[in-house]
Structure formats: C-alpha cells, structure tokens
C-alpha cells in the first residue's frame, strides 16, 4: 500500500506538472491539505518536503508553499574567469571596494536560486568593482551560510572571493548565467556614479558544487564594460 505522504506528494506533483498550480501560485495551506486528505500534519509536511527537495516549491514561515518560477533560458558555463583576472588579462587595472558583508534573509529570488526558504539566512557581500579607477560593476553575491561563513574574515577589497573559497575546498563545478538589460535603480546609480535609469547589463549567476547543489547566487550589474563569455558544457577542472 502506498504511504499517504507519497500519495499526497504524487497528487500535488501531478497538479504542478499539468498546470493546475502554475509558477508563482500558492499551494493550499497545510490545514486545507490536512482536511482534504483526512490526515495529520506529518504526511502533509513530508509530501511538501519532497516537493521542495525536487526544487518544485519554496516555503516561507507562516505562508503557504509557492510553486517555483521556471528559470529563464540560460548559458551553462564550464569555466569562469573572475573579474580581477579578466581585467588583468585585458590590460586593465582592477580594484574593489567592499560596501557590506553580512547575514541577511534570502528573500524570494535568492531562495529560488539556492533552494532555500525565503526566511533562511545567507551571507551577502556587496562590492563595487572598478577598472582603472572607474566604477564598472556593482556585485551583489549571496552564499549559503556553510560556504560563505569564512568571508567574514576575508578582505574582499584585496583578494578574489572565488580563489578564497576554492582554497577552502569549495568546488565551482557548474555555473548558470542569465543575462539581461535593466535600468539602473537608485542604489546602482549612487554606486556606479551614473544617472538613475542608465541602461545596465545584468548578469545573474548561480554556482553549483560537484553534487549539483547551488551555493552562490550573484546579481552583477555592469556599466560600460566589454567582455566575452564562452559556452561550454562540463567543467574543465
């Protein structure tokens, strides 16, 4: 006989697959699901945990589970050249100014990318990256706490975060990038010293470890920077 939690999971998953619950929709509250299936809270939570483990829903304390939004078309990159390394090889002089390092709540977008609850904590590093002394990139990087904890003791003005994490055993196995154009908001404009509304190239990057678990989500906003991205499918080591 199929366990009740498995039956509930399969039913909800089928409803997500057939569009009954679309990306962004809330599932019924736990109490409503308990009433529908005539079960206690345990089987409902186990079914929801299975859906969350598959990346199909995310949850926030005190609110019903929500179906994850489907990712936009992306490029999967095998190798990644950090900003400083790219600048040096391009004959430019890079510099960094760290604006903040702290623990913050993930929020909806980061939670989706990192498969976390919206109210989970992440480590956020906000840096202004410059080329030849001119502001070029505002970088907002968020890490799962286990990966990002060491950044509180790292001087992000002087070193590469990527190199620092690799030295501590973090493996950047796969990266997923989404590129689009957006107008500069007030924070972008102040940091990059440009008028609000100036077009920026935005790169949203999610980094995965060798087991396929996401651990970094970065929202990088470029102003007047020319660079190239090479497609690849697997890690070069």
N, C-alpha and C positions, 0 to 999 in steps of 0.2 A: 504494500500500500504506500502510495506517495506521501511523504511527510507534508503536513499542512503548510509549513513555510515554503516548501518547494512549489507546491500548487499555487500559492499566492504569488510567489515570485514569477512563475511562468505566465500566469494570467496578466500581471502588470507589465511584464516584458513584452508580451504579445500586443498589448494595447499601446505601448510606446512604439513598437515596430509598425503597427497598422495606422498610426497617426491619431488614434483616439486621444492620446496625450502627446502634444507636439512640443518641440524645443521651446523652453521658456514657460510652459504650463506647469501649474502646481498639481501634484497628486492629491487625492483626498487626504484629510488629516488622519492620523493614526486611529483616533476614536471612530471615525466613519468606516475605516477599513475593518476595525475590530467588529463593528456592528454588521457590516456586510458579510464577513466571513464567519461570524459567530465564534471568534477565538479570542484568546487573551492578547496582551500587548507583545509578548515574546515572539510568537511566529511572525507578526507583522514587522517587527524590528529586524528580525533575521532576514526576511524577504527584502526589506529595504536595504539592508547592509549588502546583500548580494548584488542588488542593482547598482549601488554606489561603487562596489568593488569593480564592476564592469565599466565604470565611467559613464553610466547612463543617467544618473541623477546626482544632485548635490543637496545637502541638507544644512539648515541653519537652526540653531536652538530656538524653539518657540514658534517655528513656522513649518508648514508642510514641505515635504520634499519637492524639488523642482527638477524637471527634465532638463538635462544639459543642452545648451545650444550646440549645433553642429559646427565644427571648425570650418573656416573659410579655406579655399584652395591654398596650399602651402608648398614651399620647397623644403625637401628634406636634405640637409647638408651633412656630408660626412666629415668634413674638416672645417674648422672655424679659425680665422685669424683675428686675435684680439685687436682692438682699436689701436693700442700703442704700437704693436708690432707692424700692423698695416701702415700706420703713419710713417714709421721709420723707414720701412722698405720703399715707401713712396717719396722719400726725400723730405718729409715734413717733420716738424718738431712738436711732439705731443706733450700735453701736460694735463693734470687732473686737479679738480677742486671738489672735495667731498662736501656736500651740503648737509647730509644727515645719514646716520646709521642708527637703526632702532628696530624694536619689535612692534609690529602693527597687526591689526586684524587683516585677514586675507581679502575679504570682500568678494563680490560675485565673480569678477573676471579672473582674478588670480586663483580663486578656489576652483573654477572650471579647469584652468590650465594645470594646476598641481594636484587635482583630485582630492581636495580638502573640503571641510566645511567652511562656510563663509566666515564664521566667527573664530576659526582657528588662527593661531599666531604664525607669522612668518617674519623672517629677518629682511628688512628693506635697506638698501643702500642707494642713495640718490647722489649722482656725481655729474658735474659739468666737465665735459671733455673739450679740450681746446687744441687747435692746430696753429702753430706759430704764434701763440698768444691770443688767438681769436676764438671766441666761443663757437663750437661746431656741433656739439651733440649734448643733449640732456638725457641722461641714462637713469632709468628707474629700474633697479634689479631687485627681485624678491626671491628668497630662498626658503626651502623648508628648514625648520629650526635645526634639525640634526646636521644639515650641511652648512648652514650659514652662521652657526654659533661662533665659529672661530674668527669671523670677520670683525667682532667687537675688539679684537686685539691686533687687528691688521691695519696698517697705514695705507688706506686706499688712494691717498694722494701720490704715493711714491711707487706703488707696485701694481702688478696685474692681479686682479681678483681670480681670473681663470688659472694663472700659474700658481697662485697661493693655494687654491682648492686642489689642484692636481697634485701639488707637493704633499697634501694631506690625504691622498688616496682617493679623491673623487675622480671618477672616470666620466668624461663627457663623451658618451658613446654615440649619441644621435642628437641632432638639433633640428627643430622645426621652426621655420620662419614664415611670418605673414607680413607682406609689405603693402602699405597703402599711403595715401596722402591725406593730411589733415591740416586745418588752420591752427596756428599757434594760440594756445589759451593764455591766460594771464601769467601762470607760472612759467610756461615756456618762454613767453616774451621777456619777462624780467631776467631769467637766467641767461638766455641767448642774446639779450640786448637787441631785440628786434621789435617792430610794431606788432601788437596783437592782431591775429588774423593772417599773418605771413604764412604762406604755404610751407609745410614741413614734410619731409619723408619720414614716416613712422615704420619702424621695424619691431614687431613683437616676436620674441624668441622664447621657445620653450626647450630646455635641455633635459635629456633623459640619461639615466645610468645604463649599465650593461644589461640590467634586468627589465628595462623598459619603463622604469618608474620616473616620473618627472620630478625634478628637484629645483629648477630655476625657471622663473618667468620674468622676462625683461621687456620693458616698453622704452624703446630708444627713439629719440626724435632728432633728426639731422637737419641742419641748416647749411646750405651751400657746400655740401661735401660730395665729391665724386668718388665712387668706389665700385667694385665689381664683386659679384657673387658667382661662384662656380657650383653647378649642380653635381651631386654625387649621391650614391645610394647607400654605401656602407662606410664604416669607419676605416680610416687608413692606418689607425694605430697611433 
